[in-house]
Amino acid sequence: MDHAEPSAPESAETSRARCPLPAAALALGLVLFALAGPSSAQPAPPGDAASASAGPPKPAAQRVEVTGARQSDTEERRRSTAAKIIVGRDEIERFGDASLGELLKRLPGVTIGGTPGRGGAIRMRGLGSGYTQILLDGERVQGGLSLDSIDPEMVERIEIQRAPTAETGARAIAGTINIITREGFRKQLNDLKLSAGVENGIVSPGVSWTREDKWGDLAYKLSLNAWSWRRDDDGVTTTSAPGYEQREESSSVSRRHGLNANARLQWPLGEGESLMLMPLLVFSEGDGVRRSVASTEGTPPPGLQAYDRSTSDSDGRFLLARLNGQWRQRLGDGRVEWRGGVAASQSTNHSLRREFNGDEALPMLDESTDSRERNGHLNAKYTLLVGESNSLVAGTELDAAHRSEDGRTTLRDPATGEPVLNPDSHEALLDNRDALQASTRRYALYAQDEWNLTPQWAAHAGLRWEGITTEGEGDDAGGTRNESSVWTPLLHAVWKPEPKGQDQVRFSLTRSYRSPTLQNLLGRLNVSSRYPTGDNTPTSPDRAGNPDLRPELATGIDIALERYLPGGGMLSANVFHRRITDLMRTLTTLEQVPGFDNPRWVARPRNVGEATTQGIELEAKLRLNELVDEAPAVDLRANLSVFRSKVDSVPGPNNRLDQQPGGTANLGADYRWPGTPLTIGGNLNLTPGYTTRLSETQWLVQSAKRVVDAYVLWTINPAMRLRVTASNLLHEDSESTSLVDEERADAVASTFVNWRLQLELKL
């Protein structure tokens, strides 16, 4: 097998290597600015052109402002000293997405792992697994909560920060995505939305309700969402080694339903003083069945029992309850904000796999886990305004989490259901019981100063110290303890060539880091369920943590050019560079495992040295008639991101950071048809295929993703709208390959078109 040329799209990588990145960034940035024409000193209007109606302009007397003096998303982005992208309700509602992942994939520089339409890890600049900081209402997401379980109807806005700040935290080498749930009272609101998704002829219903009002001094906002879905999937997995190949065709049916609820309750307590409570409840449960048919050629590896068909049954449940609070009060010439909260979650899962070889029933693999987590946090922040141009902020953060996990993996006799016994020792061949107790404590102190130096210059400087202590013990993990702390200085600046103009340049010089996860630190070994006895293979390794892992540190620079158009649109070009030390990477190597005679393949995270990532991000939001006179008033939005990375300790080519594609692009448009109640729109999302070389003998290959979404919105009357959305119209197969030494595993998963009908009522 020739590892130097695994089958993967590499033409884009080859062409990019010929163009120095900084030169390309400047050239493309200048093209964007030239395209918009001369800069105008006229301020942008409050409306955001990219999200406003694209119909003919109405007389000023017909406009009714209902959101008070709040700035538009584009204007808030322009005024921020640290680079920030704001995604408001207009953009969140546009496609009527059923999950946050479907919405986020259209945003600049954001990619979603996994199969289209099935959710996956959220990544900025192609980097996930701890590189992208995910916040919910400004707090880190904990308790096993998946953002795909949060309905977009519960979200007020999304803030994307490409560089960290002292206040939001520095565990953001790639950036930060802050999901902000529905905020306090703005206007009376009573919205009901009824939806039905259709995929492969299967209907998945949903209902959401949002209520916003006042009751005496209490201002409240309530959101409730209930949903249910069923999904049919099929795929093919081929595993090959010298002298052996197995092809397995599978089909599965998954069902799940859930309930989400959140609220914001706000009381004024006096001048400059208020109290807010924010409860959140997330519940879901489901089950699934997977059936497969396998064909085998050659001799199976030792320890693998050949089979020609299998059946797997699974079920699971997840529950999270959280209560956050916020108290603001005046203190001298400044303001103190206290934020705290407690949360508890539980996740239970069970699966039973049966295999058959002809008429013979093989031993069954029975796996179950019960995970519970409790966490709490308390933060304090003091803000002092010095004059009209200087803002000082200092704060402290403390949070703690405790996790317990009970698991059991048993090989059972298909006739009796009892554990299979070793014929020599008469002990259970495989009956592992794990009991894990782990805790994490995090402390942070920070200070930052934001000030307007001159009409042309604004700066934002901060310093943050953060320490993390992780402790764990289990049946085979021993007593694990890991301590780390990081100082992170941060500097941001904005320069406006003309103080009243619409052009500006941003600069950021930052230090950020990525901390090891709890699972990566725990040294316990999880034996491969595919090869519980004898030898295993590189493509089905055992898995273990590493208590000696050190956090990754990254020094970064960002430079952005922005132009804000008179009609409310904008153009931007951003260049970034990160130098990473103590890179963490999971490598699969042979190790001597207790209880086994021969060495086994074990996947374990390690610090492997240094790496570099860099790229350019282009974005445009404008009206077509701003480019072409007398053209239709079509709202256009486009973004293009190109990423490159290199791991120093791995020989090239393709020695990129884990799962980072070569880039991503989106092209979308919206148009309100004149004289009709119809608005139409669509979006094309592209992520090229890529090959990642993890080590000299380990590779990953991922196919390209091309996703087309479209919608039609019919405004029946001011209180009723009907939205029809089609997602993943191309429904291309998703393909991936894993190669370790002479072992290879190829997987192909089918994808499907999803139709969604949503009736939106204002009661």
RAFENJO-V140298 format. One record per residue. RES is the residue in three letters. SS is DSSP state (a for helix, b for strand, c for the rest). PHI is phi as a letter, one per 20 degrees, with the letter a starting at -180 (999 if undefined). NEAR is the number of other C-alpha atoms within 12 Angstrom. Layout:
RES_SS_PHI_NEAR + RES_SS_PHI_NEAR
This chain:
MET_c_999_16 + ASP_c_e_16 + HIS_a_f_29 + ALA_a_f_22 + GLU_a_c_20 + PRO_c_f_28 + SER_c_f_26 + ALA_c_a_28 + PRO_c_f_26 + GLU_c_c_25 + SER_a_f_17 + ALA_a_f_25 + GLU_a_f_27 + THR_a_f_15 + SER_a_f_15 + ARG_a_f_21 + ALA_c_f_19 + ARG_c_e_12 + CYS_c_d_19 + PRO_c_g_17 + LEU_a_f_27 + PRO_a_g_24 + ALA_a_f_16 + ALA_a_f_24 + ALA_a_f_32 + LEU_a_f_25 + ALA_a_f_21 + LEU_a_f_29 + GLY_a_f_31 + LEU_a_f_23 + VAL_a_f_20 + LEU_a_g_33 + PHE_a_f_29 + ALA_a_f_18 + LEU_a_f_21 + ALA_a_e_32 + GLY_c_n_19 + PRO_c_f_17 + SER_c_f_27 + SER_c_d_21 + ALA_c_e_18 + GLN_c_f_18 + PRO_c_f_23 + ALA_c_f_30 + PRO_c_f_19 + PRO_c_f_24 + GLY_c_f_30 + ASP_c_d_35 + ALA_c_f_40 + ALA_c_f_39 + SER_c_d_39 + ALA_c_e_34 + SER_c_f_30 + ALA_c_e_34 + GLY_c_f_25 + PRO_c_f_19 + PRO_c_f_16 + LYS_c_e_12 + PRO_c_g_8 + ALA_a_g_8 + ALA_a_f_8 + GLN_a_e_8 + ARG_c_e_11 + VAL_c_c_11 + GLU_c_e_16 + VAL_c_c_11 + THR_c_d_16 + GLY_c_m_12 + ALA_c_e_12 + ARG_c_f_15 + GLN_c_f_22 + SER_c_f_31 + ASP_a_g_36 + THR_a_f_43 + GLU_a_f_32 + GLU_a_f_26 + ARG_a_f_31 + ARG_a_f_38 + ARG_a_e_30 + SER_c_f_30 + THR_c_f_36 + ALA_c_e_44 + ALA_c_g_42 + LYS_b_b_34 + ILE_b_d_34 + ILE_b_d_34 + VAL_b_d_36 + GLY_c_e_36 + ARG_a_f_30 + ASP_a_g_26 + GLU_a_f_33 + ILE_a_f_34 + GLU_a_e_31 + ARG_c_g_39 + PHE_c_e_42 + GLY_c_m_42 + ASP_c_f_40 + ALA_c_e_47 + SER_c_b_32 + LEU_a_f_37 + GLY_a_g_34 + GLU_a_f_43 + LEU_a_f_41 + LEU_a_f_38 + LYS_c_f_42 + ARG_c_e_42 + LEU_c_e_44 + PRO_c_g_45 + GLY_c_m_48 + VAL_b_d_45 + THR_b_c_46 + ILE_b_c_41 + GLY_c_f_33 + GLY_c_n_31 + THR_c_e_34 + PRO_c_g_39 + GLY_c_n_42 + ARG_c_c_32 + GLY_c_m_25 + GLY_c_r_24 + ALA_c_f_32 + ILE_b_e_39 + ARG_b_c_40 + MET_b_d_43 + ARG_c_l_51 + GLY_c_m_43 + LEU_b_d_37 + GLY_c_c_32 + SER_c_l_31 + GLY_c_n_35 + TYR_c_f_43 + THR_b_d_39 + GLN_b_e_41 + ILE_b_d_38 + LEU_b_d_29 + LEU_b_c_31 + ASP_c_l_34 + GLY_c_n_28 + GLU_b_d_34 + ARG_b_f_35 + VAL_c_f_30 + GLN_c_c_34 + GLY_c_m_30 + GLY_c_m_29 + LEU_c_f_30 + SER_c_e_27 + LEU_a_f_36 + ASP_a_f_29 + SER_a_e_35 + ILE_c_d_39 + ASP_c_f_40 + PRO_a_g_41 + GLU_a_f_46 + MET_a_e_44 + VAL_b_d_39 + GLU_b_e_34 + ARG_b_a_32 + ILE_b_c_35 + GLU_b_d_38 + ILE_b_d_40 + GLN_b_d_39 + ARG_c_e_48 + ALA_c_c_53 + PRO_c_f_47 + THR_b_c_43 + ALA_c_f_40 + GLU_c_f_41 + THR_c_e_44 + GLY_b_o_48 + ALA_c_d_47 + ARG_c_e_45 + ALA_c_b_43 + ILE_c_g_50 + ALA_c_e_51 + GLY_b_q_47 + THR_b_c_43 + ILE_b_d_47 + ASN_b_d_34 + ILE_b_e_39 + ILE_b_d_35 + THR_b_f_37 + ARG_c_g_36 + GLU_c_e_32 + GLY_c_f_32 + PHE_c_g_29 + ARG_c_c_23 + LYS_c_b_18 + GLN_c_f_21 + LEU_b_b_26 + ASN_b_b_22 + ASP_b_d_28 + LEU_b_c_28 + LYS_b_c_36 + LEU_b_d_30 + SER_b_c_34 + ALA_b_b_33 + GLY_b_e_34 + VAL_b_c_28 + GLU_b_c_27 + ASN_c_l_19 + GLY_c_m_16 + ILE_b_d_22 + VAL_b_e_22 + SER_b_c_30 + PRO_b_e_28 + GLY_b_b_34 + VAL_b_b_32 + SER_b_c_35 + TRP_b_c_33 + THR_b_c_37 + ARG_b_c_34 + GLU_b_c_30 + ASP_b_a_25 + LYS_b_c_22 + TRP_b_c_14 + GLY_c_m_10 + ASP_c_e_16 + LEU_b_e_21 + ALA_b_d_28 + TYR_b_c_34 + LYS_b_c_37 + LEU_b_c_38 + SER_b_c_40 + LEU_b_c_36 + ASN_b_b_39 + ALA_b_c_33 + TRP_b_b_34 + SER_b_b_29 + TRP_b_b_30 + ARG_b_c_28 + ARG_b_c_33 + ASP_b_d_30 + ASP_b_c_31 + ASP_b_b_27 + GLY_b_a_27 + VAL_b_c_29 + THR_b_c_31 + THR_b_c_31 + THR_b_d_35 + SER_b_c_34 + ALA_b_b_26 + PRO_c_g_18 + GLY_c_n_15 + TYR_b_b_23 + GLU_b_b_24 + GLN_b_c_33 + ARG_b_d_28 + GLU_b_c_31 + GLU_b_d_29 + SER_b_c_29 + SER_b_b_26 + SER_b_b_26 + VAL_b_c_25 + SER_b_c_28 + ARG_b_c_28 + ARG_b_b_27 + HIS_b_b_27 + GLY_b_a_32 + LEU_b_b_31 + ASN_b_c_39 + ALA_b_b_38 + ASN_b_b_40 + ALA_b_b_36 + ARG_b_c_37 + LEU_b_d_34 + GLN_b_c_32 + TRP_b_d_26 + PRO_b_f_23 + LEU_b_d_16 + GLY_b_q_13 + GLU_c_f_12 + GLY_c_m_19 + GLU_b_c_21 + SER_b_b_26 + LEU_b_c_28 + MET_b_c_32 + LEU_b_d_31 + MET_b_c_35 + PRO_b_f_32 + LEU_b_b_36 + LEU_b_c_31 + VAL_b_c_39 + PHE_b_c_33 + SER_b_b_34 + GLU_b_b_27 + GLY_b_a_27 + ASP_b_b_26 + GLY_b_a_28 + VAL_b_c_28 + ARG_b_c_31 + ARG_b_c_30 + SER_b_b_27 + VAL_b_c_27 + ALA_b_c_26 + SER_b_c_26 + THR_b_c_27 + GLU_b_c_21 + GLY_b_n_16 + THR_c_d_17 + PRO_c_f_24 + PRO_c_f_28 + PRO_c_g_18 + GLY_c_n_21 + LEU_c_d_25 + GLN_c_e_27 + ALA_c_f_32 + TYR_c_b_27 + ASP_c_d_27 + ARG_b_a_30 + SER_b_b_32 + THR_b_c_29 + SER_b_c_28 + ASP_b_d_28 + SER_b_b_30 + ASP_b_b_26 + GLY_b_a_28 + ARG_b_b_29 + PHE_b_c_33 + LEU_b_b_32 + LEU_b_c_36 + ALA_b_c_31 + ARG_b_c_35 + LEU_b_c_28 + ASN_b_d_32 + GLY_b_c_32 + GLN_b_b_31 + TRP_b_c_31 + ARG_b_d_30 + GLN_b_b_26 + ARG_b_e_22 + LEU_b_b_17 + GLY_c_m_12 + ASP_c_e_16 + GLY_b_d_22 + ARG_b_c_26 + VAL_b_d_28 + GLU_b_c_30 + TRP_b_d_29 + ARG_b_c_32 + GLY_b_b_33 + GLY_b_a_33 + VAL_b_c_29 + ALA_b_b_36 + ALA_b_b_30 + SER_b_b_34 + GLN_b_b_31 + SER_b_c_32 + THR_b_c_29 + ASN_b_b_29 + HIS_b_b_29 + SER_b_b_27 + LEU_b_c_31 + ARG_b_d_33 + ARG_b_d_32 + GLU_b_c_34 + PHE_b_c_24 + ASN_b_c_19 + GLY_c_m_15 + ASP_c_e_10 + GLU_b_e_18 + ALA_b_e_23 + LEU_c_e_27 + PRO_c_g_34 + MET_b_e_34 + LEU_b_d_37 + ASP_b_d_34 + GLU_b_c_32 + SER_b_b_28 + THR_b_b_29 + ASP_b_c_26 + SER_b_d_32 + ARG_b_c_33 + GLU_b_c_33 + ARG_b_c_30 + ASN_b_b_35 + GLY_b_b_33 + HIS_b_b_33 + LEU_b_b_27 + ASN_b_c_33 + ALA_b_c_30 + LYS_b_c_34 + TYR_b_d_31 + THR_b_d_28 + LEU_b_c_27 + LEU_b_e_21 + VAL_b_d_16 + GLY_c_m_13 + GLU_c_d_12 + SER_c_c_19 + ASN_b_c_21 + SER_b_c_28 + LEU_b_d_30 + VAL_b_c_33 + ALA_b_c_31 + GLY_b_a_33 + THR_b_c_32 + GLU_b_c_35 + LEU_b_b_28 + ASP_b_b_31 + ALA_b_b_32 + ALA_b_b_34 + HIS_b_c_32 + ARG_b_c_34 + SER_b_c_31 + GLU_b_b_30 + ASP_b_d_26 + GLY_b_c_28 + ARG_b_b_30 + THR_b_c_32 + THR_b_c_33 + LEU_b_e_34 + ARG_b_d_28 + ASP_c_f_25 + PRO_c_f_22 + ALA_c_e_14 + THR_c_d_12 + GLY_c_m_18 + GLU_c_e_20 + PRO_b_g_25 + VAL_c_f_28 + LEU_b_d_19 + ASN_c_f_16 + PRO_c_f_9 + ASP_c_e_8 + SER_c_e_9 + HIS_c_m_11 + GLU_c_d_14 + ALA_b_g_22 + LEU_c_f_27 + LEU_c_b_33 + ASP_b_b_27 + ASN_b_e_28 + ARG_b_c_25 + ASP_b_d_28 + ALA_b_c_24 + LEU_b_d_33 + GLN_b_c_32 + ALA_b_b_35 + SER_b_b_33 + THR_b_c_36 + ARG_b_c_30 + ARG_b_c_33 + TYR_b_c_28 + ALA_b_b_34 + LEU_b_c_31 + TYR_b_b_34 + ALA_b_b_34 + GLN_b_b_34 + ASP_b_c_33 + GLU_b_c_35 + TRP_b_b_31 + ASN_b_e_27 + LEU_c_f_20 + THR_c_b_17 + PRO_c_g_18 + GLN_c_e_22 + TRP_b_d_25 + ALA_b_c_30 + ALA_b_c_35 + HIS_b_b_38 + ALA_b_c_35 + GLY_b_b_37 + LEU_b_c_33 + ARG_b_c_36 + TRP_b_d_32 + GLU_b_c_35 + GLY_b_c_31 + ILE_b_c_31 + THR_b_c_30 + THR_b_c_35 + GLU_b_c_32 + GLY_b_b_34 + GLU_b_b_28 + GLY_b_b_24 + ASP_c_g_23 + ASP_c_c_23 + ALA_c_e_27 + GLY_b_m_22 + GLY_b_e_21 + THR_b_e_31 + ARG_b_b_25 + ASN_b_c_31 + GLU_b_c_25 + SER_b_b_27 + SER_b_b_28 + VAL_b_b_30 + TRP_b_e_27 + THR_b_c_37 + PRO_b_f_32 + LEU_b_b_38 + LEU_b_b_36 + HIS_b_c_40 + ALA_b_b_36 + VAL_b_c_37 + TRP_b_c_33 + LYS_c_d_32 + PRO_c_g_21 + GLU_c_c_20 + PRO_c_g_22 + LYS_c_d_18 + GLY_c_e_25 + GLN_c_d_37 + ASP_b_d_38 + GLN_b_b_38 + VAL_b_c_36 + ARG_b_d_40 + PHE_b_c_34 + SER_b_c_37 + LEU_b_c_32 + THR_b_c_42 + ARG_b_c_40 + SER_b_c_46 + TYR_b_b_43 + ARG_b_c_40 + SER_c_e_40 + PRO_c_f_37 + THR_c_f_30 + LEU_a_g_37 + GLN_a_f_32 + ASN_a_f_34 + LEU_a_e_39 + LEU_c_f_36 + GLY_c_e_33 + ARG_c_f_35 + LEU_b_d_34 + ASN_b_d_34 + VAL_c_f_35 + SER_c_g_31 + SER_c_f_33 + ARG_c_f_31 + TYR_c_c_30 + PRO_c_f_33 + THR_c_c_30 + GLY_c_m_25 + ASP_c_e_32 + ASN_c_d_35 + THR_b_c_39 + PRO_c_f_36 + THR_c_e_35 + SER_b_c_32 + PRO_c_e_32 + ASP_b_f_33 + ARG_b_c_33 + ALA_b_b_31 + GLY_c_e_32 + ASN_c_b_31 + PRO_c_f_33 + ASP_c_e_23 + LEU_c_f_34 + ARG_c_d_30 + PRO_c_f_38 + GLU_b_f_36 + LEU_b_d_36 + ALA_b_c_39 + THR_b_d_35 + GLY_b_c_37 + ILE_b_c_31 + ASP_b_c_39 + ILE_b_c_36 + ALA_b_c_41 + LEU_b_d_38 + GLU_b_c_42 + ARG_b_c_47 + TYR_b_d_43 + LEU_c_e_40 + PRO_c_g_31 + GLY_c_e_35 + GLY_c_o_35 + GLY_c_e_41 + MET_b_b_42 + LEU_b_c_44 + SER_b_b_48 + ALA_b_c_41 + ASN_b_c_47 + VAL_b_d_43 + PHE_b_c_40 + HIS_b_b_36 + ARG_b_c_40 + ARG_b_d_31 + ILE_b_d_33 + THR_b_d_29 + ASP_c_l_28 + LEU_c_g_38 + MET_b_e_38 + ARG_b_b_38 + THR_b_e_29 + LEU_b_d_36 + THR_b_d_33 + THR_b_c_31 + LEU_b_e_22 + GLU_b_c_24 + GLN_c_e_16 + VAL_c_d_26 + PRO_c_g_14 + GLY_c_n_16 + PHE_c_c_19 + ASP_c_f_12 + ASN_c_d_17 + PRO_c_g_21 + ARG_b_c_34 + TRP_b_f_33 + VAL_b_c_33 + ALA_b_e_33 + ARG_b_b_32 + PRO_b_f_32 + ARG_b_b_28 + ASN_b_e_30 + VAL_c_d_26 + GLY_c_p_23 + GLU_c_d_27 + ALA_b_b_31 + THR_b_c_30 + THR_b_c_39 + GLN_b_b_39 + GLY_b_r_43 + ILE_b_c_41 + GLU_b_c_45 + LEU_b_d_43 + GLU_b_b_40 + ALA_b_b_42 + LYS_b_c_41 + LEU_b_a_39 + ARG_b_e_38 + LEU_a_f_27 + ASN_a_f_22 + GLU_a_e_25 + LEU_c_e_23 + VAL_c_c_14 + ASP_c_g_10 + GLU_c_m_12 + ALA_c_f_15 + PRO_c_g_22 + ALA_c_e_30 + VAL_c_e_34 + ASP_b_f_39 + LEU_b_d_33 + ARG_b_b_36 + ALA_b_b_36 + ASN_b_b_35 + LEU_b_c_39 + SER_b_c_42 + VAL_b_c_44 + PHE_b_d_44 + ARG_b_c_44 + SER_b_b_39 + LYS_b_b_32 + VAL_b_e_35 + ASP_c_f_26 + SER_c_e_24 + VAL_c_d_28 + PRO_c_f_20 + GLY_c_e_23 + PRO_c_e_27 + ASN_c_m_41 + ASN_c_e_35 + ARG_c_e_38 + LEU_c_f_45 + ASP_c_g_40 + GLN_c_l_41 + GLN_c_e_47 + PRO_c_f_47 + GLY_c_f_46 + GLY_b_r_39 + THR_b_b_43 + ALA_b_b_39 + ASN_b_c_36 + LEU_b_c_31 + GLY_b_c_39 + ALA_b_b_36 + ASP_b_c_38 + TYR_b_b_36 + ARG_b_e_28 + TRP_c_f_23 + PRO_c_g_18 + GLY_c_m_11 + THR_c_c_16 + PRO_c_e_23 + LEU_b_d_25 + THR_b_c_35 + ILE_b_c_33 + GLY_b_a_36 + GLY_b_b_33 + ASN_b_b_35 + LEU_b_d_29 + ASN_b_d_40 + LEU_b_c_37 + THR_b_c_39 + PRO_c_f_33 + GLY_c_f_31 + TYR_b_b_40 + THR_b_d_39 + THR_b_d_44 + ARG_b_e_40 + LEU_c_e_40 + SER_c_b_31 + GLU_c_f_24 + THR_c_c_29 + GLN_b_c_36 + TRP_b_c_45 + LEU_b_c_38 + VAL_b_c_38 + GLN_b_c_37 + SER_c_f_34 + ALA_c_f_32 + LYS_b_c_36 + ARG_b_c_32 + VAL_b_c_39 + VAL_b_d_34 + ASP_b_c_40 + ALA_b_b_34 + TYR_b_b_35 + VAL_b_c_30 + LEU_b_d_35 + TRP_b_d_26 + THR_b_e_25 + ILE_b_f_18 + ASN_b_b_15 + PRO_c_g_13 + ALA_c_d_18 + MET_b_b_21 + ARG_b_c_28 + LEU_b_c_32 + ARG_b_c_35 + VAL_b_d_34 + THR_b_c_37 + ALA_b_d_36 + SER_b_d_37 + ASN_c_l_34 + LEU_c_f_25 + LEU_c_e_24 + HIS_c_k_25 + GLU_c_e_22 + ASP_c_f_28 + SER_b_d_35 + GLU_b_c_31 + SER_b_b_36 + THR_b_c_33 + SER_b_c_34 + LEU_b_c_40 + VAL_b_c_37 + ASP_c_l_28 + GLU_c_d_22 + GLU_b_e_33 + ARG_b_b_35 + ALA_b_c_32 + ASP_b_d_33 + ALA_b_c_31 + VAL_b_c_29 + ALA_b_c_32 + SER_c_f_31 + THR_c_c_31 + PHE_c_c_30 + VAL_c_f_30 + ASN_b_d_38 + TRP_b_d_33 + ARG_b_c_34 + LEU_b_d_33 + GLN_b_c_36 + LEU_b_d_30 + GLU_b_d_31 + LEU_b_c_25 + LYS_b_d_23 + LEU_c_e_16
